[in-house]
Structures are given as structure tokens and as C-alpha cells.
Amino acid sequence: MSLSKELPPWGLALAGSAGALVANAVVYPLDVVKTRLQVQVKKQAGDTHIDAQDYVHYNGTLHAMQHIVETEGPGGLFAGIGGSLVGVVSTNFAYFYFYSLVRDVYLNKIKKSATPPGTAAELLLGAVAGALAQIFTIPISTVTTRQQTQAKHEKKGFFQTAQEVIDGPEGVPGLWRGIRASMVLVVNPAITYGAYERLRTLLFPGKKSLQPQEAFILGSLSKMLATIATQPLIISKAALQSKPPPIRQGKPFTSFIEVLQFIFKRDGFFGLYKGVAPQLLKGFLVQGMLMMTKERVELIFVLLFRYVRSMRQEQLDKLALAAAKRIEDAKARA
């Protein structure tokens, strides 16, 4: 039996959240850089709009990092990290919790079999869990994206940024900007975890617990596949959640389709993959560390649960022996 099957849904969710917290904290500067690369718009000869006074067009990952450090200090690479980590933990907790629930329902109530689901079923289960998680956690993502793309003179805290979104034309629903793109993007974790489970079965059949390096490799490969497949949607979501570029004259995008059309018209097909280098590197490192940490935390939780069960069983055995002794004493006295 897989070790994870010994854990309740909240145990799996906590293990997944712990892994995500560690991984995203380590590579957070890449998250800031890839977001800024994704939302920038290349200026063309016929444009008449005026960019902000401190605006600069980044030429790539290294240029973005260098410029951010020079103009904003090292702290600029960690803009919005507090809200981001809260979002990471809540999103991953919700995802792993719902994933374990829907997977359990599928195996025990629908399929009524302990055999692992097929690839299509894994993808569907992951998509359902991802959709449920996004509904509850996307406001944090919206605020964090705004913080990551704020100019130096516009820096605000998490709650001030959230209030800025609420004070906008959409009000409170503005916190859920990009929800449609997010609903489509549930295929990203679905592909990631579906690929992870499938690669695990193929490469390490019958292995109950993976070594850290094995989990790292599987997690990284699966995330890279998912990122390449969904990068245009990732860019669309970032554009929807950030302030509209100056060329839009304050007019926000209305849908991820409009974002894709806008980018394709101005930057061509490859514009749909801007920022993909730091996105891939971040995904490679984060998913690898996440799965590696998750496997270790799951093992710790399993050992803890076994210890608690053994202690409980020991107490029950003592109570049973005491009850039996009392019965024997009562019989002897009778």
C-alpha cells in the first residue's frame, strides 16, 4: 500500500502545502521576474502612449534581475512575497485536500476498485480539485500579481493593494479577475500530477516511498511538460490581474481571449511565450522541491500516525486486560 493512503485528506494537504511553501520561498525572485516579463508590452513605432517615468523594457531574465536590484534594491526581487506565500500555502492545501477527496470518492464510490486510475481519470480528478481550489484562493493571486508588477513609486502593502483593486471599477469581484483563465489553467496541475503519477508508475513501479532525488526528477519533468502546454494562459492570467499597460489607456482586459489576441497582434506567436525561461526554471525547481519535501513530510506524518495508533492500541489492550481481570475476579468471588 502507498504510504500516502495511510494519511487523511488534511494530512496530504498539509504535506503538499509544506513542500510548496519551502520551494516557492527559495525561488521567489524568479516568480517576480517572470511576472514582469509576462505583463510587459513591447513598444512599436506607431504607438502614441507615454510610459511611466521609471518604465524599462526588460530584455530577458538576467537583465530584469539586474535592473530590479539596481533600482529597487534586493528587496525588489521579493515584492509581495508575504501574500504570495500565503497564496501558495492556501492554494496547495486546498488542491491536495480536494484532490485526495475526489480521488477517494472516485476509487471507492464510483470505480469501486483499489487499482490506480488511468491517465484520463487522473487528469480529470486533478482538474476538478484545481477548479475547487482556485475558487477560494484566486483573490490572493490577484493581489500578489498587482504587488509584483507595481512600479517603485507605487509600492503598497498586501491589504492596501487589495483595497486598490476593490476601489476599481469592478469592486469586490475585481479580486476574482482572471477566474476564467484560472479555470482553464486547472489543466496545469492536472497535467503535472497526472504526469507525475504516470511517470512514477512507469519509472518506479511498486515503490512505496521515493528517494528525494527521484521525487525531484519526477516533479520537475512533470511540471515542465505542464508549463509548456499552458504558458499562453499563464500570461493571460497575469495580464488580467495586473494593471492594464499604458497603451490600453486604463482600459482593463475583459477576457483571456482578448489578452491572447492583443499579444499575438503586437508580438506574434512567440509573444505568447514571453517569460517562459524563468517560468520553466521556477517550475523545474519548485515542483522538484515540492514533491521531494512532500514525500518526506508524508513519511513523517505516516510514522506519527502509526505511533499514535500503536499507543492507542496499547491503551485499548490494557483496558481490555483490566476488564477481563475484573470479570475473572467477579467470577471467583461468585
C-alpha positions as CSV (number, residue, x, y, z in Angstrom):
1,M,0.0,0.0,0.0
2,S,1.3,3.5,-0.8
3,L,2.3,5.5,2.3
4,S,0.0,8.3,1.3
5,K,-3.0,6.1,1.6
6,E,-2.4,5.9,5.3
7,L,-3.0,9.7,5.7
8,P,-6.3,11.5,5.9
9,P,-7.0,14.3,3.3
10,W,-5.9,17.1,5.7
11,G,-2.6,15.2,6.2
12,L,-1.9,15.0,2.5
13,A,-2.9,18.7,2.1
14,L,-0.6,19.8,4.9
15,A,2.3,17.8,3.4
16,G,1.7,19.4,0.0
17,S,1.5,22.8,1.5
18,A,4.7,22.4,3.4
19,G,6.6,21.4,0.3
20,A,5.1,24.3,-1.7
21,L,6.0,26.8,1.0
22,V,9.7,25.8,1.1
23,A,10.0,25.6,-2.7
24,N,8.4,28.9,-3.5
25,A,10.2,30.8,-0.8
26,V,13.5,29.6,-2.2
27,V,12.8,30.6,-5.9
28,Y,10.5,33.6,-5.3
29,P,12.8,36.1,-7.2
30,L,12.1,34.1,-10.3
31,D,8.4,34.5,-9.7
32,V,8.7,38.3,-9.7
33,V,10.9,38.3,-12.8
34,K,8.7,36.0,-14.9
35,T,5.5,38.0,-13.9
36,R,7.1,41.3,-15.0
37,L,8.3,39.8,-18.3
38,Q,4.8,38.4,-18.9
39,V,2.9,41.6,-18.5
40,Q,5.3,44.0,-20.3
41,V,4.3,45.2,-23.8
42,K,7.0,46.0,-26.4
43,K,6.6,49.5,-27.8
44,Q,6.1,49.8,-31.5
45,A,6.8,52.7,-33.9
46,G,3.2,53.8,-34.3
47,D,2.4,53.9,-30.5
48,T,1.5,57.3,-29.1
49,H,1.1,56.4,-25.4
50,I,3.5,57.6,-22.8
51,D,5.1,55.1,-20.5
52,A,5.7,55.7,-16.8
53,Q,8.8,57.7,-15.9
54,D,10.6,54.8,-14.4
55,Y,9.4,52.2,-17.0
56,V,12.0,50.0,-18.6
57,H,11.6,47.1,-21.1
58,Y,13.4,44.1,-19.8
59,N,15.5,42.2,-22.4
60,G,15.4,38.9,-20.5
61,T,15.7,37.2,-17.1
62,L,19.2,38.4,-16.2
63,H,18.5,42.0,-17.4
64,A,15.3,42.1,-15.3
65,M,17.0,40.8,-12.2
66,Q,19.9,43.3,-12.6
67,H,17.6,46.3,-13.2
68,I,15.3,45.4,-10.3
69,V,18.2,45.2,-7.9
70,E,19.8,48.4,-9.1
71,T,16.6,50.5,-9.0
72,E,14.7,48.9,-6.1
73,G,17.4,47.1,-4.1
74,P,17.4,43.3,-3.4
75,G,14.0,43.7,-1.7
76,G,12.5,44.4,-5.1
77,L,13.0,40.7,-6.0
78,F,10.8,39.8,-3.1
79,A,7.9,42.2,-3.8
80,G,4.7,40.7,-2.5
81,I,6.3,37.6,-1.0
82,G,4.1,37.6,2.1
83,G,0.8,37.4,0.2
84,S,2.4,35.1,-2.3
85,L,3.4,32.5,0.3
86,V,0.0,32.7,1.9
87,G,-1.5,32.1,-1.5
88,V,0.9,29.2,-2.2
89,V,0.1,27.5,1.0
90,S,-3.7,28.0,0.8
91,T,-3.8,27.0,-2.9
92,N,-1.8,23.9,-2.4
93,F,-3.6,23.0,0.8
94,A,-6.9,23.3,-1.0
95,Y,-5.6,21.5,-4.1
96,F,-4.2,18.5,-2.2
97,Y,-7.2,18.4,0.1
98,F,-9.7,18.4,-2.7
99,Y,-7.6,16.1,-4.8
100,S,-7.4,13.4,-2.1
101,L,-11.1,13.7,-1.5
102,V,-12.2,13.4,-5.2
103,R,-9.7,10.6,-5.8
104,D,-11.1,8.7,-2.8
105,V,-14.6,9.2,-3.9
106,Y,-13.7,8.0,-7.4
107,L,-11.9,4.9,-6.2
108,N,-14.4,3.9,-3.5
109,K,-17.7,5.2,-4.7
110,I,-17.5,5.3,-8.5
111,K,-14.9,2.8,-9.7
112,K,-15.1,0.7,-6.5
113,S,-11.6,-0.6,-7.1
114,A,-8.2,-0.1,-5.4
115,T,-6.4,-0.1,-8.8
116,P,-4.8,3.3,-9.7
117,P,-6.9,5.5,-12.1
118,G,-5.9,5.7,-15.7
119,T,-4.2,8.8,-17.2
120,A,-7.5,10.4,-18.3
121,A,-9.1,9.8,-14.9
122,E,-6.0,11.3,-13.2
123,L,-6.2,14.4,-15.3
124,L,-10.0,14.8,-14.7
125,L,-9.5,14.4,-10.9
126,G,-6.7,16.9,-10.9
127,A,-8.8,19.4,-12.9
128,V,-11.8,19.1,-10.5
129,A,-9.5,19.6,-7.5
130,G,-7.8,22.5,-9.1
131,A,-11.1,24.3,-10.0
132,L,-12.3,24.0,-6.4
133,A,-9.0,25.3,-5.1
134,Q,-9.0,28.3,-7.4
135,I,-12.4,29.5,-6.5
136,F,-11.3,30.0,-2.9
137,T,-7.8,31.3,-3.4
138,I,-7.7,33.4,-6.6
139,P,-8.1,36.8,-4.7
140,I,-4.7,36.3,-3.1
141,S,-3.2,35.6,-6.5
142,T,-4.8,38.8,-7.9
143,V,-3.3,41.0,-5.2
144,T,0.1,39.3,-5.3
145,T,0.3,39.8,-9.1
146,R,-0.5,43.5,-8.6
147,Q,2.2,43.8,-6.0
148,Q,4.8,42.1,-8.2
149,T,4.1,44.5,-11.1
150,Q,3.9,47.8,-9.1
151,A,6.4,50.5,-10.1
152,K,8.8,51.6,-7.5
153,H,6.8,54.8,-6.6
154,E,3.6,52.8,-6.4
155,K,4.6,50.2,-3.8
156,K,1.8,49.2,-1.4
157,G,1.3,46.5,1.2
158,F,-1.0,43.5,0.7
159,F,-4.2,45.0,2.2
160,Q,-3.6,48.4,0.6
161,T,-3.2,46.7,-2.8
162,A,-6.4,44.6,-2.2
163,Q,-8.3,47.8,-1.4
164,E,-6.9,49.4,-4.6
165,V,-8.4,46.5,-6.5
166,I,-11.8,46.8,-4.7
167,D,-11.9,50.6,-5.3
168,G,-11.5,49.9,-9.0
169,P,-14.4,49.8,-11.5
170,E,-15.3,46.2,-10.7
171,G,-15.4,46.5,-6.9
172,V,-15.0,43.3,-4.9
173,P,-15.5,41.0,-7.9
174,G,-12.3,42.5,-9.2
175,L,-10.4,40.3,-6.7
176,W,-11.6,37.4,-8.9
177,R,-10.1,38.8,-12.2
178,G,-8.7,36.0,-14.3
179,I,-11.0,33.4,-12.8
180,R,-11.9,32.1,-16.3
181,A,-8.3,31.7,-17.2
182,S,-7.7,30.1,-13.9
183,M,-10.5,27.6,-14.5
184,V,-8.9,26.7,-17.9
185,L,-5.5,26.6,-16.2
186,V,-6.6,23.8,-13.9
187,V,-5.2,21.6,-16.6
188,N,-1.7,22.7,-15.5
189,P,-1.8,20.9,-12.1
190,A,-3.9,18.2,-13.7
191,I,-1.2,17.6,-16.3
192,T,1.5,18.0,-13.6
193,Y,0.2,15.5,-11.1
194,G,-1.2,13.2,-13.8
195,A,2.2,13.1,-15.4
196,Y,3.9,12.6,-12.0
197,E,1.7,9.6,-11.1
198,R,2.1,8.1,-14.6
199,L,5.9,8.6,-14.7
200,R,6.2,7.3,-11.1
201,T,4.3,4.1,-12.2
202,L,6.5,3.7,-15.3
203,L,9.9,4.5,-13.8
204,F,9.5,3.3,-10.2
205,P,6.8,0.5,-10.3
206,G,5.8,-0.8,-6.9
207,K,8.0,1.6,-5.0
208,K,6.1,2.8,-1.9
209,S,8.4,5.7,-0.9
210,L,10.6,7.6,-3.4
211,Q,14.1,8.8,-2.6
212,P,14.4,12.7,-2.5
213,Q,16.3,12.8,-5.9
214,E,13.7,10.5,-7.5
215,A,10.8,12.7,-6.4
216,F,12.7,15.8,-7.5
217,I,13.3,14.5,-11.0
218,L,9.7,13.3,-11.4
219,G,8.2,16.5,-10.1
220,S,10.4,18.7,-12.3
221,L,9.8,16.8,-15.5
222,S,6.0,16.8,-15.0
223,K,5.9,20.5,-14.2
224,M,7.9,21.4,-17.3
225,L,5.5,19.5,-19.5
226,A,2.6,21.3,-18.0
227,T,4.2,24.7,-18.3
228,I,5.0,24.4,-22.0
229,A,1.4,23.4,-22.7
230,T,-0.2,26.2,-20.7
231,Q,2.2,29.2,-20.9
232,P,-0.1,31.4,-23.1
233,L,-2.9,31.0,-20.4
234,I,-0.4,31.8,-17.6
235,I,0.5,35.1,-19.4
236,S,-3.2,35.9,-20.0
237,K,-4.0,35.4,-16.3
238,A,-1.1,37.7,-15.3
239,A,-2.2,40.4,-17.7
240,L,-5.8,40.2,-16.4
241,Q,-4.7,40.6,-12.8
242,S,-2.2,43.3,-13.2
243,K,-2.9,47.0,-14.2
244,P,-3.5,47.4,-17.9
245,P,-0.4,48.6,-19.9
246,P,-0.3,52.3,-20.8
247,I,-1.2,51.6,-24.4
248,R,-4.7,50.5,-23.1
249,Q,-5.2,53.9,-21.5
250,G,-6.5,52.5,-18.3
251,K,-8.9,50.1,-20.1
252,P,-8.6,46.6,-18.5
253,F,-8.7,43.4,-20.5
254,T,-12.1,41.7,-20.4
255,S,-11.2,38.1,-21.1
256,F,-8.2,35.9,-21.6
257,I,-9.1,35.6,-25.2
258,E,-8.8,39.3,-25.6
259,V,-5.3,39.2,-24.0
260,L,-4.2,36.4,-26.3
261,Q,-5.4,38.4,-29.4
262,F,-3.7,41.5,-28.1
263,I,-0.3,39.8,-27.5
264,F,-0.5,37.9,-30.8
265,K,-1.2,41.0,-32.8
266,R,1.6,43.0,-31.2
267,D,4.3,40.4,-30.5
268,G,3.4,37.5,-32.7
269,F,3.3,33.8,-31.7
270,F,6.4,33.9,-29.6
271,G,4.9,36.7,-27.6
272,L,2.6,34.1,-26.1
273,Y,5.7,32.5,-24.6
274,K,7.5,35.6,-23.2
275,G,8.8,34.9,-19.7
276,V,8.9,31.2,-20.4
277,A,12.5,30.8,-19.4
278,P,12.1,31.9,-15.7
279,Q,8.7,30.2,-15.7
280,L,10.3,26.9,-16.7
281,L,13.2,27.3,-14.3
282,K,10.9,28.2,-11.5
283,G,8.6,25.3,-12.3
284,F,11.5,22.9,-12.5
285,L,12.9,23.9,-9.1
286,V,9.6,24.4,-7.3
287,Q,7.9,21.2,-8.4
288,G,11.0,19.2,-7.8
289,M,11.5,20.6,-4.3
290,L,7.7,20.4,-3.6
291,M,7.5,16.7,-4.4
292,M,10.7,16.0,-2.6
293,T,9.5,17.8,0.5
294,K,6.0,16.4,0.2
295,E,7.3,12.8,0.1
296,R,9.4,13.4,3.3
297,V,6.6,15.2,5.2
298,E,4.2,12.4,4.2
299,L,6.6,9.8,5.6
300,I,6.9,11.8,8.8
301,F,3.2,12.0,9.1
302,V,2.7,8.3,8.4
303,L,5.2,7.4,11.1
304,L,3.5,9.8,13.5
305,F,0.1,8.3,12.7
306,R,1.4,4.8,13.2
307,Y,2.9,5.8,16.6
308,V,-0.4,7.4,17.7
309,R,-2.3,4.3,16.6
310,S,0.1,1.9,18.4
311,M,-0.2,4.0,21.6
312,R,-4.0,3.9,21.3
313,Q,-3.9,0.2,20.6
314,E,-1.7,-0.3,23.6
315,Q,-4.1,1.6,25.8
316,L,-7.0,-0.4,24.5
317,D,-5.2,-3.7,25.2
318,K,-4.5,-2.6,28.8
319,L,-8.1,-1.6,29.2
320,A,-9.2,-5.0,27.8
321,L,-6.9,-6.9,30.1
322,A,-8.1,-4.9,33.1
323,A,-11.7,-5.5,32.2
324,A,-11.0,-9.3,31.7
325,K,-9.3,-9.4,35.1
326,R,-12.3,-7.7,36.8
327,I,-14.6,-10.2,35.2
328,E,-12.4,-13.1,36.4
329,D,-12.3,-11.6,39.9
330,A,-16.1,-11.2,39.9
331,K,-16.5,-14.9,38.9
332,A,-14.1,-16.0,41.6
333,R,-16.0,-14.1,44.3
334,A,-19.3,-15.5,43.0
